[in-house]
Amino acid sequence: MTSAAKVYLVGAGPGDPDLITLKAVKALQQAEVVLVDDLVNPALLMHCPQARIVPVGKRGGCKSTPQHFINRMLVALAEQGQQVVRLKGGDPFVFGRGGEEMLALRAANVPYEIIPGMTSGIAACASMEVPVTHRGLNHGVTFVTGHTQDGGPLPWQALVASNTTLVIYMGLQHLPEISRALIEAGMSADMPCMVVENGTRDDQRSVISSIQAMPYEAHREEIKSPAIIVVGEVVTLAKRTEQAPDWQHSLQSWLNQAHAA
């Protein structure tokens, strides 16, 4: 391994290519190989025209590159003496499995550096003018994944009792279960909820509703992944668009249709 060999675990930010950090851009400009996630905006690759691009996409429900293979590739490329960027959507240490890659590099004695990125949970809220914390409405924010590795339940009662804004990653596919679990754990069925698809990108879409009505509303609007689910009183501060429906009327219509069936 040459002295120049190094791996950079880089956060690409939430989607808008202008939201990547200057340090991340510098790493890309020096890279010889870039291992890029599926959710990274392709426009960011303009910063590394000299590099070999290796797609290592990972997206729920789709064919993905195994994590252990990515770990081995990072080590092997560094041992060949190359400067490598592992470009990950959002922040590499927020549901990005960056910790696993870091530990693999550390175990192999490969030099590495962590370059943080803006996580999509914060950015999606900001794009909708929703502060994740707001005095008088809550006293914190909790980031949580919408599903666990072993498929077991999340600590819904503790999450509800925390009185924090819940920012849920990778949960769209499980939205009906999440809605039901939160209500059964004691959350008001009227708790404001927001789902943001492709946060900060030009094709961003959003739905604002209650936690009870959100599964229906998101389905009706055909919201797709990647999407962030936000639950909490701070959602009442969101900017309203033509896409913000009268969720109470929509929910009643949906219930009437269900009963008629």
C-alpha positions as CSV (number, residue, x, y, z in Angstrom):
1,M,0.0,0.0,0.0
2,T,1.4,3.4,-1.0
3,S,1.4,6.4,1.2
4,A,-1.2,8.1,-1.1
5,A,-3.7,5.3,-0.7
6,K,-6.7,6.3,1.3
7,V,-10.5,5.8,1.5
8,Y,-12.9,8.7,2.1
9,L,-16.4,7.9,3.4
10,V,-18.2,10.8,2.0
11,G,-21.8,12.1,2.6
12,A,-23.3,13.3,-0.7
13,G,-26.1,15.2,1.0
14,P,-29.8,14.9,0.6
15,G,-30.2,15.2,-3.2
16,D,-29.8,18.8,-4.2
17,P,-26.3,18.9,-5.7
18,D,-25.6,22.3,-4.2
19,L,-25.9,20.9,-0.7
20,I,-22.7,18.8,-0.8
21,T,-19.9,20.1,1.3
22,L,-16.7,21.8,0.0
23,K,-14.6,19.1,1.6
24,A,-16.6,16.4,-0.1
25,V,-16.0,18.1,-3.5
26,K,-12.3,18.3,-2.8
27,A,-12.2,14.6,-2.1
28,L,-14.1,13.8,-5.3
29,Q,-11.7,16.0,-7.3
30,Q,-8.7,13.9,-6.0
31,A,-10.3,10.5,-6.3
32,E,-9.1,7.8,-8.6
33,V,-12.1,5.5,-7.9
34,V,-15.6,6.5,-6.7
35,L,-18.0,3.8,-5.3
36,V,-21.4,5.5,-5.6
37,D,-24.7,4.7,-4.0
38,D,-28.0,4.5,-6.0
39,L,-29.5,7.5,-4.2
40,V,-26.7,9.9,-5.0
41,N,-27.5,12.6,-7.5
42,P,-25.6,11.8,-10.7
43,A,-24.9,15.6,-11.1
44,L,-22.3,15.3,-8.3
45,L,-20.1,13.1,-10.6
46,M,-19.2,16.2,-12.5
47,H,-16.7,16.9,-9.7
48,C,-14.7,13.7,-10.5
49,P,-14.4,13.3,-14.3
50,Q,-11.0,11.8,-13.8
51,A,-12.2,8.9,-11.6
52,R,-13.5,5.5,-12.4
53,I,-17.1,5.2,-11.3
54,V,-18.3,2.0,-9.7
55,P,-22.1,1.8,-9.0
56,V,-22.8,-0.1,-5.8
57,G,-26.5,0.7,-5.5
58,K,-28.5,-0.3,-2.4
59,R,-32.2,0.3,-2.3
60,G,-35.0,-1.6,-0.5
61,G,-36.9,-4.0,-2.7
62,C,-34.3,-3.9,-5.5
63,K,-31.3,-5.9,-6.4
64,S,-28.4,-4.5,-4.3
65,T,-24.7,-4.9,-3.9
66,P,-24.0,-6.9,-0.7
67,Q,-22.4,-4.8,2.0
68,H,-19.7,-7.3,2.7
69,F,-18.7,-7.1,-1.0
70,I,-18.5,-3.3,-0.8
71,N,-16.3,-3.6,2.4
72,R,-13.9,-5.9,0.6
73,M,-13.8,-3.7,-2.5
74,L,-12.8,-0.7,-0.5
75,V,-10.0,-2.5,1.2
76,A,-8.8,-4.1,-2.0
77,L,-8.7,-0.8,-3.9
78,A,-6.8,0.9,-1.1
79,E,-4.3,-2.0,-1.0
80,Q,-3.7,-1.3,-4.7
81,G,-2.5,2.2,-3.8
82,Q,-5.6,4.1,-5.0
83,Q,-7.4,7.1,-3.5
84,V,-11.0,6.0,-3.1
85,V,-14.2,7.9,-2.4
86,R,-17.2,6.0,-1.1
87,L,-20.0,8.4,-2.0
88,K,-23.1,7.8,0.1
89,G,-26.5,9.6,0.0
90,G,-27.1,11.9,3.0
91,D,-24.7,11.3,5.8
92,P,-22.6,8.1,5.9
93,F,-23.3,7.6,9.6
94,V,-27.1,8.1,9.6
95,F,-28.6,4.8,8.4
96,G,-25.9,4.7,5.8
97,R,-23.9,1.7,7.1
98,G,-20.9,3.9,7.1
99,G,-19.9,2.5,10.4
100,E,-19.6,-1.0,9.0
101,E,-17.3,0.3,6.2
102,M,-15.2,2.2,8.7
103,L,-14.7,-0.9,10.9
104,A,-13.7,-3.0,7.9
105,L,-11.1,-0.4,6.9
106,R,-9.9,-0.1,10.4
107,A,-9.5,-3.9,10.8
108,A,-7.4,-3.9,7.5
109,N,-5.3,-1.0,8.7
110,V,-6.4,1.1,5.7
111,P,-6.1,4.9,6.1
112,Y,-9.6,6.5,5.9
113,E,-11.4,9.7,6.6
114,I,-15.0,10.5,7.3
115,I,-16.6,13.5,5.5
116,P,-20.1,14.2,6.9
117,G,-23.0,15.1,4.8
118,M,-26.4,16.7,5.4
119,T,-28.8,13.9,6.2
120,S,-32.0,13.7,4.3
121,G,-34.2,13.7,7.4
122,I,-33.1,17.3,8.3
123,A,-33.0,18.5,4.7
124,A,-36.5,17.2,3.8
125,C,-37.9,19.0,6.8
126,A,-36.1,22.2,6.0
127,S,-37.3,22.1,2.4
128,M,-40.9,22.1,3.8
129,E,-40.1,24.9,6.3
130,V,-40.5,22.5,9.2
131,P,-38.0,22.9,12.1
132,V,-37.4,19.5,13.6
133,T,-37.2,21.2,17.0
134,H,-39.3,24.2,18.0
135,R,-39.7,25.7,21.4
136,G,-43.3,25.2,22.7
137,L,-44.0,22.2,20.4
138,N,-41.3,19.7,21.4
139,H,-38.0,19.3,23.1
140,G,-36.1,17.1,20.7
141,V,-36.0,15.0,17.6
142,T,-35.6,11.2,17.1
143,F,-34.2,9.6,14.0
144,V,-35.5,6.1,13.5
145,T,-35.5,3.5,10.7
146,G,-38.9,2.2,9.5
147,H,-37.8,-1.4,9.8
148,T,-35.4,-3.4,11.9
149,Q,-32.7,-5.8,10.7
150,D,-34.5,-8.8,12.3
151,G,-38.0,-7.6,11.4
152,G,-38.9,-7.1,15.0
153,P,-41.0,-4.2,16.3
154,L,-39.6,-0.8,17.1
155,P,-40.1,0.6,20.7
156,W,-43.2,2.5,19.7
157,Q,-44.4,3.3,23.2
158,A,-41.0,4.8,24.1
159,L,-41.0,6.8,20.9
160,V,-44.5,8.2,21.6
161,A,-43.6,8.9,25.2
162,S,-40.5,10.8,24.1
163,N,-42.6,13.8,22.9
164,T,-40.0,14.3,20.1
165,T,-40.4,14.9,16.4
166,L,-40.1,11.5,14.8
167,V,-38.1,11.4,11.6
168,I,-38.5,8.0,10.0
169,Y,-36.2,6.7,7.3
170,M,-36.9,3.8,4.9
171,G,-40.5,3.5,6.3
172,L,-42.7,4.2,3.3
173,Q,-43.3,0.5,2.5
174,H,-44.4,0.0,6.1
175,L,-46.4,3.2,6.5
176,P,-49.7,1.5,7.4
177,E,-48.0,-0.6,10.1
178,I,-46.2,2.4,11.4
179,S,-49.4,4.5,11.6
180,R,-51.3,1.7,13.4
181,A,-48.4,1.0,15.8
182,L,-48.0,4.7,16.8
183,I,-51.7,5.0,17.5
184,E,-51.9,1.8,19.5
185,A,-48.9,3.0,21.5
186,G,-50.9,6.1,22.6
187,M,-50.3,8.7,19.9
188,S,-53.3,10.8,19.0
189,A,-54.7,9.7,15.6
190,D,-54.8,13.5,14.7
191,M,-51.0,13.9,15.2
192,P,-49.7,15.9,12.2
193,C,-47.7,13.8,9.8
194,M,-45.7,14.7,6.6
195,V,-44.2,12.5,3.9
196,V,-41.5,14.0,1.6
197,E,-40.4,12.2,-1.5
198,N,-37.1,13.1,-3.1
199,G,-36.4,15.8,-0.6
200,T,-34.6,18.9,-1.9
201,R,-34.6,17.7,-5.5
202,D,-36.4,19.4,-8.3
203,D,-38.9,16.6,-8.4
204,Q,-39.7,16.8,-4.6
205,R,-43.3,16.0,-3.6
206,S,-45.0,16.0,-0.3
207,V,-48.2,15.1,1.5
208,I,-49.3,16.6,4.8
209,S,-52.0,14.8,6.8
210,S,-52.7,13.1,10.2
211,I,-50.8,10.0,11.2
212,Q,-54.1,8.1,10.9
213,A,-54.9,9.3,7.4
214,M,-51.4,9.3,6.0
215,P,-51.3,5.7,4.6
216,Y,-54.4,6.6,2.5
217,E,-53.1,10.0,1.5
218,A,-49.6,8.8,0.5
219,H,-51.2,5.9,-1.5
220,R,-53.6,8.3,-3.2
221,E,-50.8,10.7,-4.2
222,E,-48.7,7.7,-5.3
223,I,-45.7,8.7,-3.2
224,K,-42.6,6.6,-3.9
225,S,-39.3,6.0,-2.2
226,P,-37.0,7.5,-1.3
227,A,-39.2,9.3,1.2
228,I,-38.9,10.6,4.7
229,I,-41.8,10.4,7.2
230,V,-42.1,13.1,9.8
231,V,-44.5,12.9,12.7
232,G,-45.0,15.6,15.3
233,E,-46.6,19.0,16.1
234,V,-43.9,20.8,14.2
235,V,-45.5,19.6,10.9
236,T,-48.2,22.2,11.6
237,L,-45.6,24.8,10.6
238,A,-45.0,23.3,7.1
239,K,-45.6,25.5,4.1
240,R,-48.9,24.5,2.4
241,T,-49.2,23.7,-1.3
242,E,-51.9,22.7,-3.6
243,Q,-51.0,19.1,-2.7
244,A,-52.1,19.6,0.9
245,P,-55.5,18.0,1.1
246,D,-58.4,18.3,3.5
247,W,-57.3,15.1,5.2
248,Q,-60.3,14.8,7.6
249,H,-62.7,14.8,4.6
250,S,-60.4,12.4,2.8
251,L,-60.2,10.0,5.7
252,Q,-64.0,10.0,6.2
253,S,-64.5,9.3,2.5
254,W,-62.0,6.4,2.8
255,L,-63.7,5.0,5.9
256,N,-67.1,5.2,4.2
257,Q,-65.8,3.4,1.1
258,A,-64.2,0.7,3.4
259,H,-67.5,0.2,5.3
260,A,-69.5,0.0,2.1
261,A,-67.2,-2.7,0.8
